[in-house]
Amino acid sequence: MISLGRQVFAERGANDSFRESWLTMNPPRKQPNANRRSREYLSPAEIDRLMAAAKQLGRHPHRDATMILLAYRHGLRVSELVAMRREQVDLQRAGFAKLDSPLSDKTAS
C-alpha cells in the first residue's frame, strides 16, 4: 500500500513535469508593448537627466554623456556606438559620421 504522502508527491511530480513540458511547447504570448509602457522612446527631458547623471559618475563623464547624446540624436544601436572610431567623424562637415556596420549602412549627420 502506498502512503498518502508518496501518492501526493507522485501526483505533484507528474503535474509539475507536465506543466513544464506544456510551457516549453506553448510559451506565454508576448504582450504588446503598449500594454506595458506608454511609449518606445525617451523624451528630451529624460535624455537631459540621463546625460546629467552620466556626467556625475564614472571615469569618463564627458565621453559617456556624449555617447548618450550621439546615440539619441542619430538612433544608433549600442554595437554601432561602441564600434565607432575617431576617423569616422568629420567635425569639419558639421559632425558628419560614416558608420560601417554589418547591422546597417547608416550615414549619420
C-alpha positions, 0 to 999 in steps of 0.5 A: 500500500502506498502512503498518502504522502508518496501518492501526493508527491507522485501526483505533484511530480507528474503535474509539475513535469507536465506543466513544464513540458506544456510551457516549453511547447506553448510559451506565454504570448508576448504582450504588446508593448503598449500594454506595458509602457506608454511609449518606445522612446525617451523624451528630451527631458529624460535624455537631459537627466540621463546625460546629467547623471552620466556626467556625475559618475564614472571615469569618463563623464564627458565621453559617456554623456556624449555617447548618450547624446550621439546615440539619441540624436542619430538612433544608433544601436549600442554595437554601432556606438561602441564600434565607432572610431575617431576617423569616422567623424568629420567635425569639419562637415558639421559632425558628419559620421560614416558608420560601417556596420554589418547591422546597417549602412547608416550615414549619420549627420 
